[in-house]
Amino acid sequence: MARILSVWCPNWPITTWRRRNPGYDTSAEAAPFALLATEGGTRRLAAVDETARALGLGAAQKAADAMALVPNLVTFDHDPVADRIALEALCDWCVRFSPAVAIDGADGLFLDITGTDHLWGGERDMLVDLVARLARWGVPARAAIADTAGAAWALARFGARLGDDLAIAAPGEQRAAIEDLPVAALRLEDAAEAQLPRLGLHRVGQLFALPRAQLAKRFGLGLTLRLDQALGMAAEALTFRRPATPWFDRLAFFEPISAPEDLARAAGDALALICQRLEAEGRGAKRFEVVFHRLDGQAYPVRANLARIGRDAKRLTKLIIPKLDKVDPGFGVEVVTVHAAAVEPLAAAQDRLDAEAGTSLDETLAPLIDRLVNRLGEARVWRADPYESHVPERSVVRKAPLDPPAAAKWDLDRPRPVRLFKRPEAITAIAKLPDDPPMSFTWRGRAHRVRRAEGPERIGQEWWRAGVGETDTGPGKVRDYYRVEDDVGGRFWIFRQGLFGVDEAPKWWIHGLFG
């Protein structure tokens, strides 16, 4: 059963403005404060602080009316883009509590904490820890946990009316938890939310006893859908900032750490935790990420990618440690989280087999490839596989070094150079007309006399392929390739582009080198 944690930050625009402007006086004696936005050519209040709200001001009120009521009102422009960026930063920070975090509207978050609360000793301790950390940073928040996002949302925003800012609905008890809340807790459309109280329907529990067909007919299907989502009778999709994964673990420290050797030890311990879980369930992963969370909320991820699925914590630690110099511990790291991705079944295998006993070449090369990929980058370590195309530039594709072999095979009747240039290079050549190979050519300022030659192999552009226009085909685009050897033994792949007798004279190019 899923468990969802909803976090609500009341008056988020005011909170983020204060954090961006720490020098502003926010004491109780300070002047009332509001943020303004232009709506339809009219200046209105976008958000007000506690002092302004106590004086009767509220969001959407005209700025001129507000200034008439409260002459000493201090105003600044509202910046919704900055509010969104701050909420996304808060979402990323919350990955220390759950790997699956989603933004909820303009002032809230959803965390899927299924199976992670035991790392704090229980849901209540997790909730208290989360809200206390936010409070220390000047971010007041309310939070709640329930089986569904709808119930958690309702309790986070309206649970205080039941006397609890940190509400927890026991598994399967969301119906009882929300029945005393106002109907606004169901996230209804404005029309339905305004009409229900006029009919004497003030609490969610009153809706449970009414016929569903009549509710849908009178208020629309949106009301019944929200009811079903809150009770867990209808699914609700959440868009997480990163793909949700159950392969997550966490280490928290009594005292912050900052020494390089401590960071390396913590990374090894975190990887050992996730690898133990993978081994217990007969699985392995290709991608691992260790995230170091500082006291100030900054997070530094360090990634390790494997060529083949694995779960060897010692081997992964060796890949992570050389990258720790990019981690700035600041005033200390308080939490380390670890994530595993691309998880697949992995059967147990006997260790320490030599080549004669059956160890494959892939298994022997995998540790070396892992070191190269993590040191040089994934894009710089690859294998060339054949691709069915007449055009040489498109006949090769890049694959991961240990990916399964391609179905297509190299055509032995059409040998290709060991080194194919990314782009052909222009040369000057002397050849007999019309189709003889060159007798000599000059490349990069050096002359080469041809001793042997094979060809031509005529290749035309693939006119049937999408994106190939009329100017990309025709006699001027035909290529005649030759395999030539010069008088000192160098072997080259040369082609003449274009045919004699057309408007544009043919040109010579070199496209690769044979070994």
RACORKA-V589170 format. One line per field, one symbol per residue. ss: DSSP state (2 for helix, 1 for strand, 0 for the rest). A space follows every 10 residues. Layout:
# RACORKA-V589170
ss: ???
This chain:
# RACORKA-V589170
ss: 0001111100 0222222222 0000000000 0011111110 0111111102 2222000000 0122222220 0001111002 2222222222 2222220000 1111000111 1100002222 0022222222 2222220000 0111110022 2222222222 2200011100 0002222200 0122220002 2222222200 0012222200 0222222220 2222222222 2000000001 0000000111 1111111002 2222222222 2222222222 0011111111 1111000011 1111111111 0022222222 2002220000 0011111111 1111100000 0000222000 2222222222 2222220222 0011110000 0222011110 0000000000 0000000011 1111111111 1000000111 1110011111 1111111110 0000000002 2200222011 1111110000 1111111000 0000001111 11100
